[in-house]
């Protein structure tokens, strides 16, 4: 990450990065393939993150 970011902003960006993961395989198996996609999945470039 760039150095010209404040620490709180970096923490908020890291939280958004952690949230944009795929659904784990064991959850797909446990739910009998009814849950396959993460509705909050976000592409880092195409969608904006409002973190300030």
PyMOL commands that set and color helices and strands:
alter all, ss='L'
color gray80, all
select helices_A, chain A and resi 7-19+25-30
alter helices_A, ss='H'
color red, helices_A
deselect
rebuild
show_as cartoon
